[in-house]
Structures are given as structure tokens and as C-alpha cells.
């Protein structure tokens, strides 16, 4: 986040799940790039590899969880990670 904004973490227990929201006040993600989030080797960073978010998605999915991304270009992005609160 280059704009110097804040990062906010919110943690909830919802039914049998734990939900973590990571909210930033950065520039947001343009709509045309949203469907590429988590794709292997996709990056907008000069020295990025494009595997970081892909690995995050795989780890969360292997724990029967989900990652949801919401972004408003110009006002920030929210990643919502939901995982079961107990091992099934």
C-alpha cells in the first residue's frame, strides 16, 4: 500500500467459522484485474513472482475455507478469509 493508509484487521466468530477481514485504505484494485487475483504467476509488482496469493488461496482451501476479495478502486480493498473453527 503506497498511499500511507491504514490496515485494519477484524476477527469474528460466525456459527462454526472464524472470519478474518483484512481491510486496507490503499488505491484499490481495478475491476478489470479482479478476476486475476490468485492466478498463478500474475503480478503487478516489478519484482513479484505472482505465486503469493495463489499459495494463500491453496492453503485456505485445503483447510476447507474461502477467501473473498472486494475492492473499490480509489478507496481500498478487503480480503475476507473464512475457515472452520474446528477440524472436521
C-alpha positions as CSV (number, residue, x, y, z in Angstrom):
1,X,0.0,0.0,0.0
2,X,1.8,3.0,-1.3
3,X,-0.6,5.7,-0.1
4,X,0.3,5.5,3.6
5,X,-3.2,4.5,4.7
6,X,-4.1,2.1,7.5
7,X,-4.6,-1.7,7.5
8,X,-7.4,-2.8,9.7
9,X,-7.9,-6.4,11.0
10,X,-11.4,-7.6,12.1
11,X,-11.9,-11.0,13.5
12,X,-15.3,-12.6,14.0
13,X,-16.7,-16.0,15.1
14,X,-19.7,-16.7,12.9
15,X,-21.5,-20.0,13.6
16,X,-18.8,-22.7,13.3
17,X,-16.4,-20.4,11.4
18,X,-13.7,-17.9,12.1
19,X,-13.7,-14.9,9.8
20,X,-10.8,-12.5,9.4
21,X,-11.2,-9.3,7.4
22,X,-8.0,-7.5,6.2
23,X,-9.1,-4.0,5.2
24,X,-6.7,-1.6,3.6
25,X,-7.1,2.1,2.6
26,X,-4.9,1.8,-0.5
27,X,-5.8,2.6,-4.1
28,X,-7.9,-0.5,-4.6
29,X,-7.9,-2.9,-7.4
30,X,-9.3,-2.0,-10.9
31,X,-12.3,-4.1,-11.9
32,X,-10.6,-5.5,-14.9
33,X,-7.9,-7.1,-12.7
34,X,-10.2,-8.5,-10.0
35,X,-10.7,-11.8,-11.8
36,X,-6.9,-12.3,-12.0
37,X,-6.5,-12.3,-8.2
38,X,-4.9,-15.5,-7.1
39,X,-3.9,-16.7,-10.6
40,X,-0.5,-18.3,-10.8
41,X,2.3,-16.0,-12.0
42,X,0.1,-12.9,-12.2
43,X,1.6,-9.9,-10.6
44,X,1.5,-6.1,-10.9
45,X,4.8,-5.8,-8.9
46,X,8.1,-5.2,-10.7
47,X,9.9,-7.9,-8.7
48,X,6.9,-10.1,-7.9
49,X,6.6,-13.7,-8.8
50,X,2.8,-14.0,-8.8
51,X,2.6,-17.0,-6.5
52,X,2.0,-15.5,-3.1
53,X,-1.8,-15.1,-3.3
54,X,-2.1,-18.3,-5.2
55,X,-0.4,-20.2,-2.3
56,X,-2.6,-18.3,0.2
57,X,-5.8,-19.4,-1.7
58,X,-4.5,-23.1,-1.8
59,X,-3.7,-23.1,2.0
60,X,-7.1,-21.7,2.9
61,X,-8.9,-24.1,0.6
62,X,-7.0,-27.0,2.0
63,X,-8.5,-26.1,5.4
64,X,-12.0,-26.0,3.8
65,X,-12.0,-22.2,3.9
66,X,-12.6,-19.4,1.5
67,X,-11.0,-16.1,0.5
68,X,-13.3,-13.3,-0.8
69,X,-11.9,-10.1,-2.3
70,X,-13.8,-6.9,-2.5
71,X,-12.3,-3.7,-3.8
72,X,-13.4,-0.2,-4.7
73,X,-10.8,1.4,-7.0
74,X,-9.6,4.5,-5.3
75,X,-10.7,3.6,-1.8
76,X,-9.2,0.3,-0.7
77,X,-9.6,-3.5,-0.7
78,X,-11.0,-6.0,1.8
79,X,-9.8,-9.6,1.9
80,X,-12.2,-11.9,3.9
81,X,-10.8,-15.2,5.0
82,X,-13.3,-17.7,6.4
83,X,-12.2,-21.0,7.9
84,X,-13.9,-23.6,10.1
85,X,-13.3,-23.0,13.8
86,X,-12.6,-26.7,14.4
87,X,-11.0,-29.5,12.4
88,X,-13.6,-31.7,10.8
